Amino acid sequence: MLGRTDGTGFTVSGPVWEYYGGHERIFKPQLRQSPFHHHDAMSLRGELVSRAIDGLIREVQLDQANGLIGKTAIHPGHVAVVNALSVVSAEEYRDAQDVLAAGRASGVMPSGHRNKMNEIRPHLSWARRTMLRSQVFGVAAEGVSFVDMLVRG
């Protein structure tokens, strides 16, 4: 939001993923095997790696980590991946609800998943954006990941 928490900022989308395939792959695939192994979807991982979509997945995750919302996609084959990665996880949703429920209080509280601490005031903007994203892309059920969404199509 360009540093604005009062709603007057601008939302910035991630840039177009510029990749031209068709040449020999010289870098090791960056897409971890474990999420695909856990969901019995190793063939999907192989397909994504062979189409070089692992780079797109990495870039979308980096965009999100840096506060960019969405991704400009010009290739129809990229839309499902970007949308699957934009769905709010059940854990994110619960954390956002907890932060918003705390209202104007200050301080820190443990996440409902007991794997992190949520700081109320610093995370308030994030919680609001997460709830807006959940209205657009939905909330995944507990234990459902982007891999499940790509497998189910």
C-alpha positions in Angstrom: 0.0 0.0 0.0 3.0 2.3 -0.4 3.3 2.6 3.3 -0.2 4.0 3.9 -2.4 2.4 6.5 -5.2 4.8 6.3 -6.6 3.6 3.0 -5.3 6.4 0.9 -2.3 4.5 -0.5 -2.1 2.6 -3.8 -2.2 -1.1 -4.2 0.7 -2.3 -6.3 0.4 -5.6 -8.2 3.4 -7.8 -8.9 4.9 -7.3 -12.3 4.4 -9.6 -15.3 6.5 -12.7 -15.0 8.8 -12.5 -18.0 10.2 -15.8 -18.9 10.8 -17.3 -22.3 11.2 -21.1 -22.3 12.3 -23.4 -25.0 15.9 -23.7 -24.0 17.8 -26.2 -21.9 17.3 -25.8 -18.2 20.6 -25.0 -16.5 19.4 -24.2 -13.0 18.1 -26.6 -10.4 14.3 -26.5 -10.0 13.4 -24.4 -7.0 10.0 -26.0 -6.3 10.2 -28.0 -3.2 9.1 -31.7 -3.4 7.6 -32.0 0.0 4.3 -30.2 -0.6 3.7 -32.3 -3.7 4.8 -35.5 -2.0 2.5 -34.8 0.9 -0.4 -34.5 -1.5 0.6 -37.4 -3.7 1.1 -35.0 -6.6 4.7 -35.6 -7.8 3.5 -35.8 -11.4 2.0 -32.3 -11.1 5.3 -31.0 -9.7 7.1 -32.6 -12.7 4.7 -30.9 -15.1 5.1 -27.5 -13.4 8.9 -27.8 -13.4 9.0 -28.9 -17.1 6.8 -25.8 -18.0 9.1 -23.6 -15.8 6.2 -22.6 -13.6 8.3 -23.2 -10.5 9.9 -19.8 -11.3 6.4 -18.2 -11.4 5.5 -19.8 -8.1 8.7 -18.5 -6.4 8.1 -15.0 -7.8 4.5 -14.8 -6.6 5.6 -15.9 -3.1 8.4 -13.3 -3.1 5.9 -10.6 -4.3 3.6 -11.5 -1.4 6.4 -11.5 1.1 7.3 -8.0 -0.1 3.7 -6.7 0.2 2.7 -6.8 -3.4 -0.9 -7.9 -3.9 -1.8 -9.9 -6.9 0.2 -10.6 -10.0 -0.1 -9.3 -13.5 -0.7 -12.4 -15.7 -0.8 -12.3 -19.5 -0.6 -16.0 -20.2 -3.8 -18.0 -19.5 -1.7 -20.9 -18.1 -0.4 -18.6 -15.3 -3.9 -17.6 -14.0 -4.6 -20.8 -12.1 -1.2 -20.7 -10.4 -1.5 -17.1 -9.4 -5.1 -17.6 -8.1 -4.2 -20.7 -6.1 -1.3 -18.9 -4.4 -3.6 -15.9 -3.7 -6.2 -17.9 -1.7 -5.9 -17.1 2.0 -4.8 -20.1 4.1 -6.9 -21.1 7.1 -4.1 -20.2 9.3 -3.7 -16.7 7.9 -7.4 -16.2 8.1 -7.6 -17.2 11.8 -4.6 -15.0 12.6 -6.2 -12.0 10.8 -9.5 -12.6 12.7 -7.7 -12.7 16.0 -5.8 -9.5 15.3 -8.9 -7.6 14.2 -10.9 -8.9 17.2 -8.3 -7.4 19.5 -9.4 -4.0 18.2 -7.3 -1.0 19.4 -5.6 -3.0 22.1 -1.8 -3.2 22.0 0.5 -6.1 22.8 1.2 -9.5 21.6 -0.8 -12.7 21.6 0.0 -16.2 20.5 -1.3 -17.5 17.2 -4.2 -20.0 17.4 -1.9 -22.4 15.7 0.7 -21.8 18.4 3.6 -21.4 15.9 4.1 -17.6 16.1 3.2 -14.4 18.0 0.8 -11.9 16.5 1.6 -8.3 17.4 -1.7 -6.4 17.4 -0.9 -2.9 16.2 2.0 -3.8 13.7 -0.2 -6.6 12.2 -3.4 -4.6 12.0 -2.8 -3.5 8.4 -1.8 -7.0 7.3 -5.0 -8.4 8.9 -7.2 -5.9 7.1 -5.5 -6.7 3.7 -5.8 -10.4 4.4 -9.5 -10.2 5.0 -10.0 -8.2 1.8 -8.0 -10.9 -0.1 -10.2 -13.6 1.5 -13.2 -11.8 0.0 -11.7 -11.9 -3.5 -9.9 -15.3 -3.5 -11.6 -17.2 -0.7 -10.2 -19.1 2.3 -8.8 -22.5 2.0 -10.0 -25.2 4.4 -7.7 -26.3 7.1 -4.9 -28.5 5.6 -5.6 -27.5 2.0 -2.7 -25.9 0.1 -2.1 -24.4 -3.3 -1.0 -27.9 -4.4 -4.5 -29.2 -3.7 -6.1 -26.4 -5.6 -3.9 -27.0 -8.6 -4.6 -30.8 -8.5 -8.3 -30.2 -8.4 -8.1 -27.8 -11.2 
